[in-house]
Amino acid sequence: MYPQDLRYSTEHEWAKVEGGKIRVGITKFAADKLTDVVFVELPEVGAKVKFMQPFGVVESVKAVSDLYAPVTGTVVEVNTKLVDTPEVVNTDPHGRGWMIVVKPDDANELNTLMTAEQYAKMIGESA
Amino acid sequence: MVEFGGWEMPVQYAGIVEEHRAVRSSAGLFDVSHMGEVEVDGPGALESVQRLITNDAARLAVGQGLYTPMCTPSGGIIDDLTVFRLAEQRFLFVVNAATTAKDVAWIQQHTRSARARDRSSEFALLALQGPASQAILQRLTRADLPSLRFFHIAEGVDVAGIRCLISRTGYTGEDGFEIAPPWDVAPRVWEALIDAGRRDGLVPAGLGARDTLRLEAGIMLYGSDIDETTSPLEAPLGWTVKLDKGEFVGRDALRAQKELGVQRKLVGFEMSERAIPRSGYALHAGGRQIGQVTSGTFGPWVNKGIGMGYLSKAFTKAGTQIDVQVRGKAAPATIVKLPFYKRPTSETRKQGNEETKTS
């Protein structure tokens, strides 16, 4: 359920190392909790994001939730497709539902995030 | 589950969007047993009802109902409700859960020779809503459902072997029925309906879809869009205020409001871009605040952000451009005529509109 090659935050974001960059999205657990994602607000390319600070917003029909950056750095890519197809966050949260790509200030920051096993344990599921 | 008006209720079963679409395209079943029921009967019942509500109950045939506000002497809305005429001098008020106790006290205070009783604990209330509702309910009853017209009620109808009160009413903008079985056997009726409707795609639906459906249909939510600080003439409920029917609580204030003209009106607006207005967000025009959102959501069927709010009359014309302040940014929106959604025309709808919306 939770890919081994991702790292996970306590706020239910995932981070994936791709060369020198980090791809970021929200976990299936978070997407399922939100149920119907109908709006995603993301930063622009070039924006600075800070570890565990809000970088955007995801809205379901009923609720507004902040997105927290799992790493400090600069946004180098944004998934603009989510503007028109936010439901992809529900259908493919760990894949096409990615949100931003960040060039990290310090890639070692990722070591403070959880592994798939640790995250599964936190949410009470088996990895 | 969420606390609503003192009741524990499910916000959603499968998901708000899925439930919402099921109601628009097939059917959904809501447990709205939290709603209150108050019966007014005995000699002088009609006179008491007429004093309590702004709409005209004298025009109701037995078996017919109407939607109406109940107002304070100053014209504020105590509650909005449906009133059914069960017999010449016997009426049933279906009221909001959170206001039931207040309503019962107010109703009893304003009934003279007639008797007013709170029957809320006797009745459950199941709302079967959507275009497939009649076909589904017909599988469980011999009653001639096509002859039960919009905003009409029938007593003692056998549904799955249980005698129920059924009315052709709802809160979704769709055709549908509200079915009131005795409280203790209501789960049997619920299960029978779910089974009977499965092949049509009937789903259980929660408070979340109830709210998005009513908002698309431009229906007020008491406590959000209307309350004692708002009048039916400010809300788009002028059609329920019958100033010439005779004396009623609030008439003088509402007549004065009508003559002077109200300063503000509740309007609907649609977001021009992908953004979702939420209750409490500020509404701006020309760089200053002109109001705030009373209800807002993403409309799953109309597929855009929609909302309502009170604005001064300078901004209420359809087509007027305003901004909604969404997290500190101005998101453009356009004033539109309510409702946001109208179901495809049918005979039932035409009849209902003629009977309930003529003013």
HADDOCK unambig.tbl for C-alpha pairs under 7 A between the chains (distance, minus, plus):
assign (segid A and resid 35 and name CA) (segid B and resid 15 and name CA) 6.08 0.50 0.50
assign (segid A and resid 36 and name CA) (segid B and resid 15 and name CA) 6.86 0.50 0.50
assign (segid A and resid 36 and name CA) (segid B and resid 17 and name CA) 6.52 0.50 0.50
assign (segid A and resid 39 and name CA) (segid B and resid 275 and name CA) 6.99 0.50 0.50
assign (segid A and resid 61 and name CA) (segid B and resid 297 and name CA) 6.37 0.50 0.50
assign (segid A and resid 61 and name CA) (segid B and resid 298 and name CA) 5.64 0.50 0.50
